[in-house]
Amino acid sequence: MVPNESHQYMGITWLLQHFGWTWIGLLVMDDDSGDHFLHALEPLLSRKGICSAFIQRIPSQGRLLTINEMSSMSSNIYLPFMDKKVRTFVVYGETLTIIWLNMLMILAGSDDQENISVGKLWITTAQIDFTVMGLITSWDSKIFQGTISFEVHSNEPLGFQAFLQNIKFSWAQGYGFLKDFWEQAFHCSFPNPKMPAKVDKACTGEEKLKDLPGSVFEMRMTGQSYSIFNAVYAVAHALHAMYASGPNRRAMLSSKHLQLQDLHPWQLHQFLQGISFNNSAGENVHFNDKMEIVAGFDIMKMVIFPNNSFLKVKVGRMDPSEGDEFVLNEDKVSWQRRFNQVLPFSLCSNSCHVGYQKKKKEGEKFCCYDCDPCPEGKISYQKDVDYCFQCPEDQYPSKNRDQCISKTISFLTYEEPLGISLASVTISFSFITAMVLGTFIKHKDTPLVKANNRDLTYSLLISLLLCFLSSLLFLGQPGKVTCLLRQPTFGIIFSLAVSSVLAKTMTVVVAFMATKPGSNMRKWVGKSLANSVIVSCSLIQAGICAVWLATTPPFPDCDMQSQIGEIVEECNEGSVIMFYFVLGYLGLQSLISITVAFLARKLPDSFNEAKFITFSMLMFCSVWLCFVPTYLSTKGKYMVAVEIFSILASSAGLLVCIFSPKCYIILLRPELNIREHLIRRTN
């Protein structure tokens, strides 16, 4: 007729978890029932992240202790009890367990009772009845102020209060138990005609139970009484069902009276199992398939007054009939002044705030830990998390690492200052290159333009113009077409430019070698050599790019990791090896060009550009040698900016170093642009 104890274990665990009490003391009876309690409760506590700071055994009801045993036990309980981290204690025992506990507290710190009682909260099981404390008025019970206790569920049957208020002793003449209770409860005596004696206070029988303190007699229906109340009705309903069944009903009809002595208790079992009825308190009473009543526990809060009387206030319930539903009335759970009217803490370690994670302390229980900040790139948005977690790829941790923030999309645009600057430089140099090309076309018949192979000059200027314009492919949001075109276009155009420079240098070298008597180089003099160099070198680079596009072509991609707070839209090169293959071949061309130009630097100046080419190729090679480590050390859109800068710087170096001296003569010193001057300089 009482609920299964397992529901009570779940209720204790839920209550501790609800208030965040994870570091508790356990005080249990030193018998088999105490062992069963620990065996059932501790796994539940562990699964919910709750640890026992200590476990103390309390003697059972029937065992007497020696003075030495009591002294040793009080000493053992005193030290953990004074631990300020342990504020909550769960007590499992019997009615007299509270008396044992109070006595041990007094023995442990008779001179420090006030400090012992400060800041401690008790949770007791339904087996403990605090009514016994009212019998010991000489003891101070304030240590149990605010105790939260579990009790077997009860309810008020209709008319129960009126019945209690109208009880008079005259109703029960001849019942010795009620007489003894009446005399002890009201501190009076009934006169005995057979033994006349003087009494201090005579009982009238008109005393009211409602005038007694709660510690002596509770006016409400207690859980034990409610269980007996339901048991009587359950048996009555079972008897009714039994005699209303087939054979028994016929026996009742054929007999004028019922032979109760023929009834055996075991015959009621099958009828009890199917019983279900509503009692006068309006609650349904029935049993489950394990023959256990389906009922829960009430959660009560103890209010103790200075005279050791107490009042129990119902603050919640646990109802297994509704799926182990726990209900707690927070408004009725007020904390005493010793807790400064706020929720007491019972923790081994302070809570880890959001943005932190637990770090276990070696050699201690898992409830004791340190708090470490979340690692880079991870967050925690709840307190006391075991591990921080990674934000989704499209989000990044906040500064305090307590939330994930959506990343912004980033790429090198025409609208931002860096993009505007690079685009402006590109347009400016493209315009200058076009002007230089126009100047050379306008003065194509002048000796200076003719002397330096004007077709190669036009080819070099056009390729430089395309080099400048190719940098515009790197600006703006990456698309499928731009990603496919920009690196191959850059590689082929630059290869064409360097090939033109190489062809100009080789043309000068071959021309001077052909002037020597008996030289076989005369057949190479002319456009055929230059065209062969340009076409062959450019075709090799074009072949490399074709293989690249056919196997692992570049494609638009998003870089989620390199920049915090940004999703970098970029072109994935597809094959990094092929990209560096293109750069490597361009470097090989540059190395050959600078070598040839260096060897030809001492040929006559009037016809020879070798010195200017040497200087321009030195600048060209320096830019692209610096490009590789710089490119690898930057991230996001700044990688694109580095490549654009390298394109502009190397192209500008070729333009300025090779063509600025010629433009100076053509535009500012036309008197030097005559055949006689060039021949005189040669001689």
Long-range contacts (C-beta under 8 A, 24 or more apart in sequence): 1-227, 1-228, 1-230, 1-231, 1-234, 1-293, 2-126, 2-152, 2-223, 2-227, 2-293, 2-295, 3-152, 3-153, 3-292, 3-293, 3-295, 3-296, 3-297, 3-320, 4-290, 4-292, 4-320, 5-40, 6-40, 7-296, 7-297, 7-318, 7-320, 7-324, 8-125, 8-126, 8-150, 8-297, 8-318, 9-37, 9-40, 9-41, 9-44, 10-44, 10-318, 10-324, 11-150, 11-297, 11-299, 11-318, 11-326, 12-41, 12-90, 12-123, 12-125, 12-150, 13-41, 13-44, 13-45, 13-48, 13-50, 14-318, 14-326, 15-123, 15-148, 15-299, 15-326, 15-328, 16-45, 16-48, 16-50, 16-88, 16-90, 16-123, 17-48, 17-49, 17-50, 18-326, 18-328, 19-343, 20-343, 20-345, 20-347, 20-351, 21-50, 21-87, 21-88, 21-345, 21-346, 21-347, 22-49, 22-50, 22-51, 22-346, 22-347, 22-348, 22-367, 23-50, 23-51, 23-53, 23-85, 23-86, 23-88, 23-346, 23-347, 23-348, 23-367, 23-368, 24-50, 24-51, 24-52, 24-53, 24-86, 24-88, 24-89, 24-90, 24-346, 25-52, 25-53, 25-54, 25-55, 25-56, 25-80, 25-81, 25-86, 25-88, 25-89, 25-90, 26-52, 26-54, 26-55, 26-56, 26-89, 26-90, 26-92, 27-55, 27-56, 27-57, 27-58, 27-77, 27-89, 27-90, 27-91, 27-92, 27-93, 27-97, 27-101, 28-55, 28-56, 28-57, 28-58, 28-91, 28-92, 28-93, 29-57, 29-58, 29-59, 29-60, 29-92, 29-93, 29-94, 29-97, 30-57, 30-58, 30-59, 30-60, 30-63, 31-60, 33-92, 34-92, 34-93, 37-92, 37-125, 41-90, 49-366, 49-367, 49-384, 50-367, 51-348, 51-365, 51-366, 51-367, 51-368, 53-80, 53-83, 53-85, 53-86, 53-348, 54-80, 54-86, 56-80, 58-91, 58-93, 58-97, 58-100, 58-101, 58-104, 59-100, 60-93, 60-94, 61-94, 61-95, 61-96, 61-97, 70-103, 70-104, 70-107, 71-107, 73-104, 74-104, 74-105, 74-107, 74-108, 75-108, 77-104, 77-105, 77-108, 78-108, 78-109, 78-116, 81-105, 81-108, 81-116, 81-120, 82-115, 82-116, 84-119, 85-346, 85-347, 85-348, 86-346, 87-119, 87-120, 87-121, 87-344, 87-345, 87-346, 88-120, 88-121, 88-122, 88-123, 88-344, 88-346, 89-120, 89-121, 89-122, 89-123, 90-123, 90-124, 90-125, 91-122, 91-123, 91-124, 91-125, 91-128, 92-124, 92-125, 92-127, 93-125, 93-127, 93-128, 94-127, 94-128, 95-127, 95-128, 95-129, 95-131, 95-132, 96-132, 97-128, 98-124, 98-128, 98-130, 98-132, 98-133, 98-144, 99-132, 99-133, 99-136, 102-133, 102-139, 102-141, 102-143, 102-144, 105-143, 106-139, 113-140, 113-143, 116-143, 117-142, 117-143, 117-145, 117-338, 118-338, 119-338, 119-339, 119-344, 121-146, 121-147, 121-148, 121-339, 121-344, 121-346, 122-146, 122-147, 122-148, 123-147, 123-148, 123-149, 123-150, 124-148, 124-149, 124-150, 125-149, 125-150, 126-150, 126-151, 126-152, 126-223, 126-297, 130-215, 130-302, 130-310, 130-312, 131-215, 131-216, 131-218, 133-215, 133-308, 133-310, 134-213, 134-214, 134-215, 134-216, 134-308, 134-309, 134-310, 135-215, 136-308, 137-307, 137-308, 139-308, 140-308, 141-304, 141-308, 141-310, 142-304, 144-302, 144-304, 145-302, 145-303, 145-304, 145-336, 145-338, 146-301, 146-302, 146-303, 146-335, 146-336, 147-301, 147-302, 148-299, 148-300, 148-301, 148-302, 148-315, 149-299, 149-300, 149-301, 149-302, 149-312, 150-297, 150-298, 150-299, 150-300, 150-318, 151-222, 151-223, 151-297, 151-298, 151-299, 151-300, 151-312, 152-223, 152-224, 152-226, 152-227, 152-295, 152-297, 152-298, 153-223, 153-226, 153-295, 153-296, 153-297, 153-298, 153-317, 153-319, 154-220, 154-221, 154-222, 154-223, 154-225, 154-226, 154-298, 155-221, 155-226, 155-281, 155-282, 155-283, 156-220, 156-221, 156-281, 157-221, 157-229, 157-279, 157-280, 157-281, 158-280, 158-281, 159-280, 160-221, 161-219, 164-209, 164-210, 164-219, 165-208, 165-209, 165-210, 167-209, 168-205, 168-206, 169-203, 169-205, 169-207, 170-205, 182-207, 185-212, 185-216, 185-217, 186-212, 213-307, 213-309, 213-310, 214-309, 214-310, 214-311, 214-312, 215-308, 215-309, 215-310, 216-309, 218-312, 220-312, 223-298, 226-281, 227-293, 229-279, 230-279, 230-285, 230-293, 233-277, 233-279, 233-285, 234-272, 234-275, 234-277, 234-285, 235-268, 235-272, 237-275, 237-277, 238-268, 238-271, 238-272, 238-275, 239-268, 239-271, 241-271, 241-274, 241-275, 242-267, 242-268, 242-271, 245-271, 294-320, 294-321, 295-320, 295-321, 296-320, 296-321, 299-328, 301-332, 301-333, 351-383, 351-384, 352-380, 352-383, 352-384, 352-385, 353-383, 354-380, 354-381, 354-382, 354-383, 354-400, 354-402, 355-379, 355-380, 355-400, 355-401, 355-402, 356-380, 356-385, 357-385, 357-386, 357-387, 357-388, 358-384, 358-385, 358-386, 373-401, 374-401, 379-403, 379-404, 393-560, 393-561, 394-560, 394-567, 396-564, 396-565, 405-565, 407-560, 407-565, 407-566, 407-567, 408-565, 408-566, 408-567, 409-566, 409-567, 409-569, 410-563, 410-566, 410-567, 410-568, 410-569, 410-636, 410-637, 411-476, 411-477, 411-478, 411-568, 411-569, 411-570, 411-637, 411-640, 412-474, 412-475, 412-476, 412-637, 412-640, 412-641, 412-644, 413-475, 413-476, 413-477, 414-475, 414-476, 418-641, 419-475, 422-471, 422-475, 422-641, 422-644, 422-645, 422-648, 423-472, 423-475, 425-648, 426-468, 426-469, 426-471, 426-472, 426-644, 426-648, 429-468, 429-648, 429-651, 429-652, 429-655, 430-465, 430-468, 430-469, 432-655, 433-461, 433-464, 433-465, 433-468, 433-655, 434-465, 436-461, 436-655, 436-659, 436-663, 437-461, 437-462, 437-465, 439-663, 439-666, 439-667, 440-662, 440-666, 443-666, 443-673, 446-666, 446-673, 447-673, 447-674, 447-675, 447-678, 448-662, 448-665, 448-666, 448-673, 448-678, 449-662, 449-666, 451-606, 451-607, 451-678, 452-504, 452-607, 452-609, 452-662, 453-504, 453-507, 453-530, 455-527, 455-530, 456-500, 456-503, 456-504, 456-507, 456-530, 457-504, 459-496, 459-500, 459-503, 459-534, 460-497, 460-500, 460-501, 460-504, 460-654, 460-658, 461-659, 463-493, 463-494, 463-496, 463-497, 463-500, 464-497, 464-651, 464-654, 464-655, 466-493, 466-496, 467-493, 467-494, 467-497, 467-647, 467-650, 467-651, 468-647, 468-648, 468-651, 470-647, 471-644, 471-647, 471-648, 474-640, 474-643, 474-644, 474-647, 475-640, 475-644, 477-569, 478-556, 478-557, 478-569, 478-570, 478-571, 479-556, 480-555, 480-556, 482-571, 483-554, 483-555, 483-556, 483-571, 483-572, 484-549, 484-553, 484-554, 484-555, 486-554, 486-571, 487-545, 487-548, 487-554, 487-571, 487-573, 487-579, 487-582, 488-545, 488-548, 488-549, 488-582, 490-647, 491-541, 491-544, 491-545, 491-582, 491-583, 491-585, 491-586, 492-538, 492-541, 492-542, 492-545, 494-586, 494-647, 494-650, 495-537, 495-538, 495-540, 495-541, 495-542, 495-585, 495-586, 495-589, 496-534, 496-538, 497-651, 497-654, 498-537, 498-586, 498-589, 498-590, 498-593, 498-620, 499-533, 499-534, 499-537, 499-538, 499-589, 500-534, 501-593, 501-597, 501-613, 501-616, 501-617, 501-654, 501-658, 502-533, 502-537, 502-589, 502-592, 502-593, 502-596, 503-529, 503-530, 503-531, 503-533, 503-534, 504-530, 504-609, 504-613, 505-593, 505-596, 505-597, 505-600, 505-609, 505-610, 505-613, 506-530, 506-533, 506-596, 508-600, 508-603, 508-607, 508-608, 508-609, 508-610, 509-596, 509-599, 509-600, 509-603, 511-607, 512-600, 512-603, 537-589, 540-585, 541-582, 541-585, 541-586, 544-578, 544-581, 544-582, 544-585, 545-582, 547-578, 548-574, 548-575, 548-578, 548-579, 548-581, 548-582, 551-575, 551-578, 552-578, 559-635, 559-636, 562-635, 562-636, 563-635, 563-636, 566-636, 568-635, 568-636, 568-637, 570-636, 570-637, 570-639, 570-640, 583-624, 583-628, 586-624, 587-621, 587-624, 590-617, 590-620, 590-621, 590-624, 591-621, 593-617, 594-618, 594-621, 604-681, 604-682, 605-681, 606-677, 606-678, 606-679, 606-681, 606-682, 607-678, 607-682, 609-658, 612-657, 612-658, 612-661, 613-657, 613-658, 615-657, 616-653, 616-654, 616-656, 616-657, 616-658, 617-654, 619-650, 619-653, 619-654, 619-657, 620-650, 620-653, 620-654, 623-649, 623-650, 623-653, 624-650
